[in-house]
Amino acid sequence: MVNLDPHPSNRDEQPSEEDFASAVEYLDTATTTVAERVGCGYDSAYYYLNKLEEDGVVRSEKIGNSLVWHAD
């Protein structure tokens, strides 16, 4: 389950792909917000979200300069 602690340093373990998918399912939001909620850096969030998009779990939509992620 997603750690919604706003302080990522409180995480004891690395986030899983499931954490990223859950964050998108509940948040339907930008890469930066997913990274904050999951407790990782932007690059890691972007990598895993792209991987999940390739697997058909999430989809992205470019809005302005941001990618917004949606659960499929």
Buried (B, 14 or more C-beta within 10 A) or exposed (E): EBBEEEEBEEBEEEBEEEBBBBBBBEBBBBBEBBBBBBBBEEEBBBEBBBEBBEEEBBBBEEEEEBBBBBBE
